[in-house]
């Protein structure tokens, strides 16, 4: 599934990343993120778009394809877990 520039911007907003943070996490130049988000997708290699998408998906973003109602973005539901503070970390709570 190809993503749209608006989906990339929304996905970044969901995880609170700047363009530079996304580029760094994806191992791509900042200019790649800037070009794609400006709507110049045809100037960005498909492999780079796939890396941007995979990076945001690993951070919890879910890209929703356009099924006639418009493409979208949401955050994956995180599983409930008990907060462990620094002092609680030990071998007994390893999973």
N, CA, C and O atoms as a CHARMM CRD file, in Angstrom:
* protein
*
  380
    1    1 UNK  N      0.84200  -1.18500   0.00000 PROA 1      0.00000
    2    1 UNK  CA     0.00000   0.00000   0.00000 PROA 1      0.00000
    3    1 UNK  C      0.88600   1.24800   0.00000 PROA 1      0.00000
    4    1 UNK  O      1.78400   1.37600   0.83200 PROA 1      0.00000
    5    2 UNK  N      0.64000   2.12800  -0.89900 PROA 2      0.00000
    6    2 UNK  CA     1.34700   3.41200  -0.95600 PROA 2      0.00000
    7    2 UNK  C      0.66000   4.36800   0.02200 PROA 2      0.00000
    8    2 UNK  O     -0.56600   4.38100   0.13400 PROA 2      0.00000
    9    3 UNK  N      1.45100   5.15400   0.71500 PROA 3      0.00000
   10    3 UNK  CA     0.86700   6.12900   1.63900 PROA 3      0.00000
   11    3 UNK  C      0.92800   7.51500   1.01300 PROA 3      0.00000
   12    3 UNK  O      1.73200   7.77500   0.11700 PROA 3      0.00000
   13    4 UNK  N      0.07500   8.38800   1.49500 PROA 4      0.00000
   14    4 UNK  CA     0.00700   9.76700   1.01500 PROA 4      0.00000
   15    4 UNK  C      0.80200  10.66900   1.94800 PROA 4      0.00000
   16    4 UNK  O      1.06500  10.31000   3.09600 PROA 4      0.00000
   17    5 UNK  N      1.18000  11.83300   1.45400 PROA 5      0.00000
   18    5 UNK  CA     1.97600  12.76100   2.25100 PROA 5      0.00000
   19    5 UNK  C      1.23200  13.18100   3.53000 PROA 5      0.00000
   20    5 UNK  O      1.84300  13.32600   4.58900 PROA 5      0.00000
   21    6 UNK  N     -0.07400  13.37300   3.42200 PROA 6      0.00000
   22    6 UNK  CA    -0.85500  13.76400   4.60300 PROA 6      0.00000
   23    6 UNK  C     -0.84300  12.65100   5.65900 PROA 6      0.00000
   24    6 UNK  O     -0.84300  12.93000   6.85800 PROA 6      0.00000
   25    7 UNK  N     -0.83300  11.40100   5.21100 PROA 7      0.00000
   26    7 UNK  CA    -0.77400  10.29300   6.16300 PROA 7      0.00000
   27    7 UNK  C      0.56100  10.28600   6.89400 PROA 7      0.00000
   28    7 UNK  O      0.61200  10.02600   8.09600 PROA 7      0.00000
   29    8 UNK  N      1.64300  10.56900   6.17100 PROA 8      0.00000
   30    8 UNK  CA     2.96000  10.60500   6.80200 PROA 8      0.00000
   31    8 UNK  C      3.01500  11.71600   7.84100 PROA 8      0.00000
   32    8 UNK  O      3.50700  11.50700   8.95000 PROA 8      0.00000
   33    9 UNK  N      2.51300  12.89500   7.48800 PROA 9      0.00000
   34    9 UNK  CA     2.50200  14.01500   8.44500 PROA 9      0.00000
   35    9 UNK  C      1.66800  13.66800   9.67900 PROA 9      0.00000
   36    9 UNK  O      2.07100  13.95600  10.80600 PROA 9      0.00000
   37   10 UNK  N      0.51000  13.05000   9.46200 PROA 10     0.00000
   38   10 UNK  CA    -0.36300  12.68400  10.58500 PROA 10     0.00000
   39   10 UNK  C      0.29900  11.61800  11.45300 PROA 10     0.00000
   40   10 UNK  O      0.23300  11.68100  12.68000 PROA 10     0.00000
   41   11 UNK  N      0.92900  10.65300  10.82100 PROA 11     0.00000
   42   11 UNK  CA     1.62000   9.60000  11.57500 PROA 11     0.00000
   43   11 UNK  C      2.72800  10.17200  12.43800 PROA 11     0.00000
   44   11 UNK  O      2.90400   9.76800  13.58800 PROA 11     0.00000
   45   12 UNK  N      3.47400  11.11200  11.88100 PROA 12     0.00000
   46   12 UNK  CA     4.52400  11.78600  12.64700 PROA 12     0.00000
   47   12 UNK  C      3.93900  12.51900  13.83900 PROA 12     0.00000
   48   12 UNK  O      4.49700  12.49200  14.93600 PROA 12     0.00000
   49   13 UNK  N      2.80300  13.18000  13.61100 PROA 13     0.00000
   50   13 UNK  CA     2.15300  13.93700  14.69000 PROA 13     0.00000
   51   13 UNK  C      1.69600  13.00100  15.80400 PROA 13     0.00000
   52   13 UNK  O      1.81300  13.33400  16.98300 PROA 13     0.00000
   53   14 UNK  N      1.17500  11.83400  15.43400 PROA 14     0.00000
   54   14 UNK  CA     0.71300  10.87600  16.44300 PROA 14     0.00000
   55   14 UNK  C      1.83400  10.45800  17.38800 PROA 14     0.00000
   56   14 UNK  O      1.61200  10.31700  18.59100 PROA 14     0.00000
   57   15 UNK  N      3.02800  10.26100  16.85500 PROA 15     0.00000
   58   15 UNK  CA     4.13500   9.82200  17.71100 PROA 15     0.00000
   59   15 UNK  C      4.97700  10.98400  18.22000 PROA 15     0.00000
   60   15 UNK  O      5.92200  10.78300  18.98300 PROA 15     0.00000
   61   16 UNK  N      4.63200  12.21500  17.79300 PROA 16     0.00000
   62   16 UNK  CA     5.31500  13.39700  18.30800 PROA 16     0.00000
   63   16 UNK  C      6.71900  13.60000  17.76800 PROA 16     0.00000
   64   16 UNK  O      7.57700  14.15400  18.45700 PROA 16     0.00000
   65   17 UNK  N      6.96100  13.15400  16.53800 PROA 17     0.00000
   66   17 UNK  CA     8.28900  13.29600  15.94000 PROA 17     0.00000
   67   17 UNK  C      8.34500  14.48100  14.99300 PROA 17     0.00000
   68   17 UNK  O      7.36600  14.80000  14.31800 PROA 17     0.00000
   69   18 UNK  N      9.48800  15.12000  14.95000 PROA 18     0.00000
   70   18 UNK  CA     9.75300  16.14600  13.94200 PROA 18     0.00000
   71   18 UNK  C     10.16400  15.43700  12.64900 PROA 18     0.00000
   72   18 UNK  O     10.37700  14.22500  12.63900 PROA 18     0.00000
   73   19 UNK  N     10.27200  16.19400  11.57600 PROA 19     0.00000
   74   19 UNK  CA    10.74800  15.61400  10.32500 PROA 19     0.00000
   75   19 UNK  C     12.15800  15.05000  10.51100 PROA 19     0.00000
   76   19 UNK  O     12.47400  13.97500  10.00100 PROA 19     0.00000
   77   20 UNK  N     12.99400  15.77200  11.23500 PROA 20     0.00000
   78   20 UNK  CA    14.36800  15.33000  11.46900 PROA 20     0.00000
   79   20 UNK  C     14.40700  14.03000  12.27600 PROA 20     0.00000
   80   20 UNK  O     15.21900  13.14800  12.00000 PROA 20     0.00000
   81   21 UNK  N     13.53000  13.91700  13.26800 PROA 21     0.00000
   82   21 UNK  CA    13.49600  12.69300  14.07700 PROA 21     0.00000
   83   21 UNK  C     13.06400  11.48900  13.25300 PROA 21     0.00000
   84   21 UNK  O     13.61700  10.39900  13.40400 PROA 21     0.00000
   85   22 UNK  N     12.07200  11.68200  12.37700 PROA 22     0.00000
   86   22 UNK  CA    11.63800  10.59600  11.50500 PROA 22     0.00000
   87   22 UNK  C     12.75300  10.20200  10.55100 PROA 22     0.00000
   88   22 UNK  O     13.03200   9.01600  10.37100 PROA 22     0.00000
   89   23 UNK  N     13.39100  11.19500   9.93800 PROA 23     0.00000
   90   23 UNK  CA    14.48400  10.91200   9.00500 PROA 23     0.00000
   91   23 UNK  C     15.59500  10.12800   9.70400 PROA 23     0.00000
   92   23 UNK  O     16.11000   9.15100   9.16000 PROA 23     0.00000
   93   24 UNK  N     15.95500  10.55900  10.90200 PROA 24     0.00000
   94   24 UNK  CA    16.99800   9.88300  11.66500 PROA 24     0.00000
   95   24 UNK  C     16.59600   8.44700  11.99400 PROA 24     0.00000
   96   24 UNK  O     17.39500   7.52600  11.82900 PROA 24     0.00000
   97   25 UNK  N     15.37200   8.25600  12.45700 PROA 25     0.00000
   98   25 UNK  CA    14.89800   6.91600  12.82000 PROA 25     0.00000
   99   25 UNK  C     14.84000   5.98300  11.61000 PROA 25     0.00000
  100   25 UNK  O     15.06600   4.78000  11.73600 PROA 25     0.00000
  101   26 UNK  N     14.53500   6.54800  10.43500 PROA 26     0.00000
  102   26 UNK  CA    14.43900   5.75200   9.21100 PROA 26     0.00000
  103   26 UNK  C     15.79100   5.59900   8.51200 PROA 26     0.00000
  104   26 UNK  O     15.92200   4.81800   7.57000 PROA 26     0.00000
  105   27 UNK  N     16.79100   6.34700   8.97600 PROA 27     0.00000
  106   27 UNK  CA    18.09900   6.29800   8.34500 PROA 27     0.00000
  107   27 UNK  C     18.11300   6.94100   6.96700 PROA 27     0.00000
  108   27 UNK  O     18.80000   6.47600   6.05600 PROA 27     0.00000
  109   28 UNK  N     17.34300   8.01800   6.82700 PROA 28     0.00000
  110   28 UNK  CA    17.22000   8.71200   5.54400 PROA 28     0.00000
  111   28 UNK  C     17.57600  10.18700   5.72300 PROA 28     0.00000
  112   28 UNK  O     17.51600  10.71200   6.83500 PROA 28     0.00000
  113   29 UNK  N     17.94600  10.85700   4.62500 PROA 29     0.00000
  114   29 UNK  CA    18.20300  12.29900   4.72400 PROA 29     0.00000
  115   29 UNK  C     16.91600  13.07100   5.04600 PROA 29     0.00000
  116   29 UNK  O     15.82200  12.67800   4.64000 PROA 29     0.00000
  117   30 UNK  N     17.07000  14.15300   5.76900 PROA 30     0.00000
  118   30 UNK  CA    15.92900  15.01600   6.09300 PROA 30     0.00000
  119   30 UNK  C     15.21500  15.47600   4.82500 PROA 30     0.00000
  120   30 UNK  O     13.98800  15.58300   4.80800 PROA 30     0.00000
  121   31 UNK  N     15.97000  15.74600   3.77300 PROA 31     0.00000
  122   31 UNK  CA    15.38300  16.21800   2.51800 PROA 31     0.00000
  123   31 UNK  C     14.37900  15.21600   1.94800 PROA 31     0.00000
  124   31 UNK  O     13.42900  15.61800   1.27600 PROA 31     0.00000
  125   32 UNK  N     14.56800  13.93700   2.20000 PROA 32     0.00000
  126   32 UNK  CA    13.63100  12.91900   1.71400 PROA 32     0.00000
  127   32 UNK  C     12.26800  13.08300   2.36500 PROA 32     0.00000
  128   32 UNK  O     11.24000  13.03200   1.69000 PROA 32     0.00000
  129   33 UNK  N     12.26000  13.28000   3.67400 PROA 33     0.00000
  130   33 UNK  CA    11.00400  13.48100   4.39900 PROA 33     0.00000
  131   33 UNK  C     10.34800  14.77300   3.93700 PROA 33     0.00000
  132   33 UNK  O      9.14100  14.80700   3.69500 PROA 33     0.00000
  133   34 UNK  N     11.13400  15.82900   3.81600 PROA 34     0.00000
  134   34 UNK  CA    10.59500  17.12600   3.38300 PROA 34     0.00000
  135   34 UNK  C      9.96100  17.02500   1.99000 PROA 34     0.00000
  136   34 UNK  O      8.85700  17.52400   1.77200 PROA 34     0.00000
  137   35 UNK  N     10.65300  16.38800   1.06000 PROA 35     0.00000
  138   35 UNK  CA    10.12400  16.23800  -0.30200 PROA 35     0.00000
  139   35 UNK  C      8.80700  15.47400  -0.30500 PROA 35     0.00000
  140   35 UNK  O      7.83600  15.89200  -0.93700 PROA 35     0.00000
  141   36 UNK  N      8.78300  14.34900   0.40700 PROA 36     0.00000
  142   36 UNK  CA     7.57400  13.53200   0.42000 PROA 36     0.00000
  143   36 UNK  C      6.40800  14.28200   1.03400 PROA 36     0.00000
  144   36 UNK  O      5.30100  14.25300   0.49600 PROA 36     0.00000
  145   37 UNK  N      6.63900  14.95300   2.15400 PROA 37     0.00000
  146   37 UNK  CA     5.56100  15.66700   2.83700 PROA 37     0.00000
  147   37 UNK  C      5.07000  16.88700   2.06200 PROA 37     0.00000
  148   37 UNK  O      3.94300  17.33600   2.26500 PROA 37     0.00000
  149   38 UNK  N      5.90600  17.42400   1.17700 PROA 38     0.00000
  150   38 UNK  CA     5.48000  18.55700   0.35000 PROA 38     0.00000
  151   38 UNK  C      4.63300  18.09200  -0.82400 PROA 38     0.00000
  152   38 UNK  O      4.12400  18.91100  -1.58900 PROA 38     0.00000
  153   39 UNK  N      4.48000  16.79000  -0.96900 PROA 39     0.00000
  154   39 UNK  CA     3.66900  16.27400  -2.07100 PROA 39     0.00000
  155   39 UNK  C      4.47600  15.90800  -3.30000 PROA 39     0.00000
  156   39 UNK  O      3.91100  15.68000  -4.37000 PROA 39     0.00000
  157   40 UNK  N      5.77800  15.85100  -3.16000 PROA 40     0.00000
  158   40 UNK  CA     6.64900  15.49000  -4.28500 PROA 40     0.00000
  159   40 UNK  C      7.01600  14.00700  -4.21500 PROA 40     0.00000
  160   40 UNK  O      8.18600  13.64300  -4.33100 PROA 40     0.00000
  161   41 UNK  N      6.01300  13.16400  -4.02800 PROA 41     0.00000
  162   41 UNK  CA     6.24400  11.73000  -3.86000 PROA 41     0.00000
  163   41 UNK  C      6.94700  11.11300  -5.05600 PROA 41     0.00000
  164   41 UNK  O      7.70100  10.15200  -4.90400 PROA 41     0.00000
  165   42 UNK  N      6.71000  11.65600  -6.24700 PROA 42     0.00000
  166   42 UNK  CA     7.34100  11.09300  -7.43900 PROA 42     0.00000
  167   42 UNK  C      8.84900  11.31500  -7.44800 PROA 42     0.00000
  168   42 UNK  O      9.55100  10.69300  -8.24500 PROA 42     0.00000
  169   43 UNK  N      9.36200  12.18500  -6.58300 PROA 43     0.00000
  170   43 UNK  CA    10.79800  12.44000  -6.48100 PROA 43     0.00000
  171   43 UNK  C     11.45700  11.61800  -5.37300 PROA 43     0.00000
  172   43 UNK  O     12.67000  11.68900  -5.17400 PROA 43     0.00000
  173   44 UNK  N     10.65100  10.84200  -4.66000 PROA 44     0.00000
  174   44 UNK  CA    11.16400  10.02800  -3.55500 PROA 44     0.00000
  175   44 UNK  C     11.12000   8.56700  -3.97700 PROA 44     0.00000
  176   44 UNK  O     10.06200   8.07500  -4.36800 PROA 44     0.00000
  177   45 UNK  N     12.25000   7.85900  -3.90600 PROA 45     0.00000
  178   45 UNK  CA    12.26500   6.44900  -4.29900 PROA 45     0.00000
  179   45 UNK  C     11.28000   5.61900  -3.46300 PROA 45     0.00000
  180   45 UNK  O     11.14200   5.85100  -2.26200 PROA 45     0.00000
  181   46 UNK  N     10.59600   4.65200  -4.09300 PROA 46     0.00000
  182   46 UNK  CA     9.64600   3.80900  -3.35900 PROA 46     0.00000
  183   46 UNK  C     10.27100   3.11300  -2.14900 PROA 46     0.00000
  184   46 UNK  O      9.59600   2.88000  -1.14700 PROA 46     0.00000
  185   47 UNK  N     11.55500   2.78200  -2.24300 PROA 47     0.00000
  186   47 UNK  CA    12.23600   2.13000  -1.11000 PROA 47     0.00000
  187   47 UNK  C     12.31800   3.07100   0.09000 PROA 47     0.00000
  188   47 UNK  O     12.21000   2.63300   1.23500 PROA 47     0.00000
  189   48 UNK  N     12.50800   4.36100  -0.17100 PROA 48     0.00000
  190   48 UNK  CA    12.56800   5.33700   0.91300 PROA 48     0.00000
  191   48 UNK  C     11.19800   5.50900   1.55700 PROA 48     0.00000
  192   48 UNK  O     11.09200   5.61700   2.77800 PROA 48     0.00000
  193   49 UNK  N     10.15400   5.53400   0.73900 PROA 49     0.00000
  194   49 UNK  CA     8.79000   5.63900   1.27200 PROA 49     0.00000
  195   49 UNK  C      8.47900   4.41700   2.13300 PROA 49     0.00000
  196   49 UNK  O      7.86100   4.53700   3.19100 PROA 49     0.00000
  197   50 UNK  N      8.90700   3.24800   1.67700 PROA 50     0.00000
  198   50 UNK  CA     8.68300   2.02100   2.44800 PROA 50     0.00000
  199   50 UNK  C      9.40600   2.08700   3.79500 PROA 50     0.00000
  200   50 UNK  O      8.87600   1.61500   4.80100 PROA 50     0.00000
  201   51 UNK  N     10.59900   2.66000   3.82600 PROA 51     0.00000
  202   51 UNK  CA    11.32800   2.80100   5.09500 PROA 51     0.00000
  203   51 UNK  C     10.63600   3.77600   6.03100 PROA 51     0.00000
  204   51 UNK  O     10.55700   3.53800   7.23600 PROA 51     0.00000
  205   52 UNK  N     10.13500   4.87600   5.47800 PROA 52     0.00000
  206   52 UNK  CA     9.40600   5.84000   6.31200 PROA 52     0.00000
  207   52 UNK  C      8.16600   5.19100   6.90800 PROA 52     0.00000
  208   52 UNK  O      7.88000   5.33500   8.09700 PROA 52     0.00000
  209   53 UNK  N      7.44300   4.48100   6.07000 PROA 53     0.00000
  210   53 UNK  CA     6.23200   3.80400   6.54000 PROA 53     0.00000
  211   53 UNK  C      6.55900   2.76800   7.61000 PROA 53     0.00000
  212   53 UNK  O      5.91600   2.73700   8.65900 PROA 53     0.00000
  213   54 UNK  N      7.54800   1.92500   7.35400 PROA 54     0.00000
  214   54 UNK  CA     7.92500   0.87600   8.31100 PROA 54     0.00000
  215   54 UNK  C      8.38500   1.46800   9.64300 PROA 54     0.00000
  216   54 UNK  O      8.10100   0.91200  10.70400 PROA 54     0.00000
  217   55 UNK  N      9.08800   2.58700   9.58500 PROA 55     0.00000
  218   55 UNK  CA     9.57000   3.23500  10.80600 PROA 55     0.00000
  219   55 UNK  C      8.40400   3.72700  11.65400 PROA 55     0.00000
  220   55 UNK  O      8.38800   3.53000  12.86900 PROA 55     0.00000
  221   56 UNK  N      7.43100   4.36400  11.01500 PROA 56     0.00000
  222   56 UNK  CA     6.26500   4.83500  11.77000 PROA 56     0.00000
  223   56 UNK  C      5.40600   3.67000  12.25600 PROA 56     0.00000
  224   56 UNK  O      4.85200   3.73000  13.35300 PROA 56     0.00000
  225   57 UNK  N      5.29000   2.61600  11.45600 PROA 57     0.00000
  226   57 UNK  CA     4.52800   1.44200  11.89600 PROA 57     0.00000
  227   57 UNK  C      5.18200   0.80600  13.11000 PROA 57     0.00000
  228   57 UNK  O      4.48700   0.35600  14.02200 PROA 57     0.00000
  229   58 UNK  N      6.50900   0.76100  13.13600 PROA 58     0.00000
  230   58 UNK  CA     7.21200   0.20800  14.29400 PROA 58     0.00000
  231   58 UNK  C      6.97600   1.06200  15.54400 PROA 58     0.00000
  232   58 UNK  O      7.06000   0.56100  16.66500 PROA 58     0.00000
  233   59 UNK  N      6.68200   2.34800  15.34700 PROA 59     0.00000
  234   59 UNK  CA     6.39300   3.25200  16.46300 PROA 59     0.00000
  235   59 UNK  C      4.92800   3.20300  16.89100 PROA 59     0.00000
  236   59 UNK  O      4.53300   3.88500  17.83700 PROA 59     0.00000
  237   60 UNK  N      4.11000   2.38700  16.18500 PROA 60     0.00000
  238   60 UNK  CA     2.71900   2.21600  16.58700 PROA 60     0.00000
  239   60 UNK  C      1.68400   2.82600  15.66300 PROA 60     0.00000
  240   60 UNK  O      0.49000   2.77500  15.95800 PROA 60     0.00000
  241   61 UNK  N      2.11600   3.40300  14.54900 PROA 61     0.00000
  242   61 UNK  CA     1.18000   4.02200  13.60400 PROA 61     0.00000
  243   61 UNK  C      0.61000   2.95700  12.67500 PROA 61     0.00000
  244   61 UNK  O      1.33400   2.08100  12.20300 PROA 61     0.00000
  245   62 UNK  N     -0.68000   3.03800  12.41900 PROA 62     0.00000
  246   62 UNK  CA    -1.34800   2.14900  11.47100 PROA 62     0.00000
  247   62 UNK  C     -1.87100   3.01200  10.33100 PROA 62     0.00000
  248   62 UNK  O     -2.61500   3.96500  10.56000 PROA 62     0.00000
  249   63 UNK  N     -1.48300   2.68000   9.10800 PROA 63     0.00000
  250   63 UNK  CA    -1.94700   3.40100   7.93200 PROA 63     0.00000
  251   63 UNK  C     -3.17400   2.70000   7.37700 PROA 63     0.00000
  252   63 UNK  O     -3.15100   1.49400   7.13200 PROA 63     0.00000
  253   64 UNK  N     -4.23900   3.45200   7.18200 PROA 64     0.00000
  254   64 UNK  CA    -5.51300   2.90900   6.71200 PROA 64     0.00000
  255   64 UNK  C     -5.65900   3.27800   5.23200 PROA 64     0.00000
  256   64 UNK  O     -5.62100   4.45700   4.87900 PROA 64     0.00000
  257   65 UNK  N     -5.82900   2.26400   4.36300 PROA 65     0.00000
  258   65 UNK  CA    -5.93400   2.54900   2.93300 PROA 65     0.00000
  259   65 UNK  C     -7.23500   3.27000   2.58800 PROA 65     0.00000
  260   65 UNK  O     -8.21400   3.21800   3.33200 PROA 65     0.00000
  261   66 UNK  N     -7.21500   3.93600   1.45400 PROA 66     0.00000
  262   66 UNK  CA    -8.40600   4.61800   0.95300 PROA 66     0.00000
  263   66 UNK  C     -9.37300   3.56300   0.42300 PROA 66     0.00000
  264   66 UNK  O     -9.11300   2.92600  -0.59800 PROA 66     0.00000
  265   67 UNK  N    -10.46700   3.38800   1.11300 PROA 67     0.00000
  266   67 UNK  CA   -11.46600   2.39400   0.70200 PROA 67     0.00000
  267   67 UNK  C    -12.72100   3.07400   0.17300 PROA 67     0.00000
  268   67 UNK  O    -13.82000   2.52000   0.22100 PROA 67     0.00000
  269   68 UNK  N    -12.53100   4.26900  -0.32500 PROA 68     0.00000
  270   68 UNK  CA   -13.66900   5.03800  -0.79900 PROA 68     0.00000
  271   68 UNK  C    -14.06200   6.12500   0.18000 PROA 68     0.00000
  272   68 UNK  O    -14.73800   7.08700  -0.18400 PROA 68     0.00000
  273   69 UNK  N    -13.63500   5.96800   1.42700 PROA 69     0.00000
  274   69 UNK  CA   -13.96200   6.96000   2.44500 PROA 69     0.00000
  275   69 UNK  C    -12.77300   7.82900   2.80100 PROA 69     0.00000
  276   69 UNK  O    -12.84800   8.64500   3.71900 PROA 69     0.00000
  277   70 UNK  N    -11.67600   7.65900   2.08000 PROA 70     0.00000
  278   70 UNK  CA   -10.47100   8.44600   2.34300 PROA 70     0.00000
  279   70 UNK  C     -9.45000   7.64900   3.12600 PROA 70     0.00000
  280   70 UNK  O     -9.79700   6.83000   3.97700 PROA 70     0.00000
  281   71 UNK  N     -8.19700   7.89900   2.83000 PROA 71     0.00000
  282   71 UNK  CA    -7.09800   7.24700   3.54100 PROA 71     0.00000
  283   71 UNK  C     -7.01800   7.82800   4.94200 PROA 71     0.00000
  284   71 UNK  O     -7.48800   8.93900   5.18700 PROA 71     0.00000
  285   72 UNK  N     -6.42500   7.07800   5.85800 PROA 72     0.00000
  286   72 UNK  CA    -6.35100   7.56100   7.22900 PROA 72     0.00000
  287   72 UNK  C     -5.15700   7.01300   7.98100 PROA 72     0.00000
  288   72 UNK  O     -4.32600   6.28900   7.43300 PROA 72     0.00000
  289   73 UNK  N     -5.09300   7.37600   9.24600 PROA 73     0.00000
  290   73 UNK  CA    -4.01300   6.98900  10.14000 PROA 73     0.00000
  291   73 UNK  C     -4.59900   6.83200  11.53300 PROA 73     0.00000
  292   73 UNK  O     -5.48700   7.58500  11.93200 PROA 73     0.00000
  293   74 UNK  N     -4.10400   5.86200  12.26000 PROA 74     0.00000
  294   74 UNK  CA    -4.48400   5.73100  13.67600 PROA 74     0.00000
  295   74 UNK  C     -3.32400   5.12100  14.42500 PROA 74     0.00000
  296   74 UNK  O     -2.36900   4.64000  13.81400 PROA 74     0.00000
  297   75 UNK  N     -3.39800   5.13500  15.74000 PROA 75     0.00000
  298   75 UNK  CA    -2.37900   4.48400  16.55800 PROA 75     0.00000
  299   75 UNK  C     -2.85200   3.09300  16.92800 PROA 75     0.00000
  300   75 UNK  O     -4.02600   2.88300  17.23000 PROA 75     0.00000
  301   76 UNK  N     -1.93700   2.15600  16.90300 PROA 76     0.00000
  302   76 UNK  CA    -2.24500   0.79100  17.30000 PROA 76     0.00000
  303   76 UNK  C     -2.57400   0.79300  18.79000 PROA 76     0.00000
  304   76 UNK  O     -1.94700   1.49900  19.57900 PROA 76     0.00000
  305   77 UNK  N     -3.55000   0.00500  19.15100 PROA 77     0.00000
  306   77 UNK  CA    -3.92600  -0.11600  20.56000 PROA 77     0.00000
  307   77 UNK  C     -2.81900  -0.86400  21.27800 PROA 77     0.00000
  308   77 UNK  O     -2.48600  -1.99700  20.92900 PROA 77     0.00000
  309   78 UNK  N     -2.26400  -0.22600  22.26800 PROA 78     0.00000
  310   78 UNK  CA    -1.19600  -0.85100  23.03300 PROA 78     0.00000
  311   78 UNK  C     -1.78400  -1.76500  24.08300 PROA 78     0.00000
  312   78 UNK  O     -2.83100  -1.47900  24.66300 PROA 78     0.00000
  313   79 UNK  N     -1.10000  -2.86400  24.32000 PROA 79     0.00000
  314   79 UNK  CA    -1.61400  -3.78100  25.33600 PROA 79     0.00000
  315   79 UNK  C     -1.43400  -3.16100  26.71200 PROA 79     0.00000
  316   79 UNK  O     -0.47800  -2.43000  26.97200 PROA 79     0.00000
  317   80 UNK  N     -2.36600  -3.47200  27.56600 PROA 80     0.00000
  318   80 UNK  CA    -2.32100  -2.95500  28.92600 PROA 80     0.00000
  319   80 UNK  C     -1.16400  -3.61700  29.66800 PROA 80     0.00000
  320   80 UNK  O     -0.95800  -4.82500  29.55200 PROA 80     0.00000
  321   81 UNK  N     -0.42600  -2.84200  30.41600 PROA 81     0.00000
  322   81 UNK  CA     0.64800  -3.41700  31.21600 PROA 81     0.00000
  323   81 UNK  C      0.80600  -2.59200  32.48700 PROA 81     0.00000
  324   81 UNK  O      0.45600  -1.41200  32.53100 PROA 81     0.00000
  325   82 UNK  N      1.32700  -3.22400  33.49200 PROA 82     0.00000
  326   82 UNK  CA     1.56900  -2.54600  34.75400 PROA 82     0.00000
  327   82 UNK  C      2.85100  -1.73800  34.61900 PROA 82     0.00000
  328   82 UNK  O      3.85300  -2.24100  34.11000 PROA 82     0.00000
  329   83 UNK  N      2.82700  -0.50400  35.06700 PROA 83     0.00000
  330   83 UNK  CA     4.02500   0.32500  35.02900 PROA 83     0.00000
  331   83 UNK  C      5.04200  -0.22700  36.00600 PROA 83     0.00000
  332   83 UNK  O      4.73200  -0.51500  37.16200 PROA 83     0.00000
  333   84 UNK  N      6.25500  -0.36700  35.51900 PROA 84     0.00000
  334   84 UNK  CA     7.36100  -0.78200  36.37800 PROA 84     0.00000
  335   84 UNK  C      8.30800   0.39000  36.52900 PROA 84     0.00000
  336   84 UNK  O      8.85600   0.88300  35.54400 PROA 84     0.00000
  337   85 UNK  N      8.50000   0.83300  37.74200 PROA 85     0.00000
  338   85 UNK  CA     9.44200   1.90600  37.99600 PROA 85     0.00000
  339   85 UNK  C     10.86700   1.36300  38.01600 PROA 85     0.00000
  340   85 UNK  O     11.08100   0.15100  38.05200 PROA 85     0.00000
  341   86 UNK  N     11.81600   2.25500  37.99100 PROA 86     0.00000
  342   86 UNK  CA    13.22900   1.87300  37.96200 PROA 86     0.00000
  343   86 UNK  C     13.56500   0.92000  39.09700 PROA 86     0.00000
  344   86 UNK  O     14.28400  -0.06100  38.90800 PROA 86     0.00000
  345   87 UNK  N     13.04400   1.21700  40.26300 PROA 87     0.00000
  346   87 UNK  CA    13.36200   0.38000  41.43500 PROA 87     0.00000
  347   87 UNK  C     12.68600  -0.99700  41.36900 PROA 87     0.00000
  348   87 UNK  O     13.05800  -1.89400  42.12600 PROA 87     0.00000
  349   88 UNK  N     11.69800  -1.18100  40.47700 PROA 88     0.00000
  350   88 UNK  CA    10.99800  -2.45100  40.34500 PROA 88     0.00000
  351   88 UNK  C     11.65400  -3.40200  39.34900 PROA 88     0.00000
  352   88 UNK  O     11.26300  -4.56600  39.25400 PROA 88     0.00000
  353   89 UNK  N     12.64300  -2.91700  38.61000 PROA 89     0.00000
  354   89 UNK  CA    13.25600  -3.74800  37.58200 PROA 89     0.00000
  355   89 UNK  C     14.20100  -4.78300  38.19900 PROA 89     0.00000
  356   89 UNK  O     15.17500  -4.44200  38.86900 PROA 89     0.00000
  357   90 UNK  N     13.88400  -6.04500  37.95400 PROA 90     0.00000
  358   90 UNK  CA    14.73300  -7.13800  38.41500 PROA 90     0.00000
  359   90 UNK  C     14.40200  -8.37900  37.58700 PROA 90     0.00000
  360   90 UNK  O     13.50400  -8.34300  36.74600 PROA 90     0.00000
  361   91 UNK  N     15.10900  -9.45100  37.81800 PROA 91     0.00000
  362   91 UNK  CA    14.91700 -10.66600  37.02100 PROA 91     0.00000
  363   91 UNK  C     13.53600 -11.28900  37.20000 PROA 91     0.00000
  364   91 UNK  O     13.09500 -12.03200  36.32400 PROA 91     0.00000
  365   92 UNK  N     12.84700 -11.01900  38.28600 PROA 92     0.00000
  366   92 UNK  CA    11.54200 -11.64800  38.51200 PROA 92     0.00000
  367   92 UNK  C     10.45900 -11.11800  37.58500 PROA 92     0.00000
  368   92 UNK  O      9.43900 -11.78400  37.40800 PROA 92     0.00000
  369   93 UNK  N     10.64200  -9.93100  36.98100 PROA 93     0.00000
  370   93 UNK  CA     9.61800  -9.41100  36.08600 PROA 93     0.00000
  371   93 UNK  C     10.05800  -9.40700  34.61900 PROA 93     0.00000
  372   93 UNK  O      9.48300  -8.68900  33.80100 PROA 93     0.00000
  373   94 UNK  N     11.08300 -10.21300  34.28400 PROA 94     0.00000
  374   94 UNK  CA    11.46300 -10.39400  32.88000 PROA 94     0.00000
  375   94 UNK  C     10.42600 -11.28200  32.20200 PROA 94     0.00000
  376   94 UNK  O      9.90200 -12.22000  32.80300 PROA 94     0.00000
  377   95 UNK  N     10.13800 -10.96600  30.93500 PROA 95     0.00000
  378   95 UNK  CA     9.18000 -11.78900  30.19900 PROA 95     0.00000
  379   95 UNK  C      9.89800 -12.55400  29.13500 PROA 95     0.00000
  380   95 UNK  O      9.27500 -13.31400  28.39300 PROA 95     0.00000
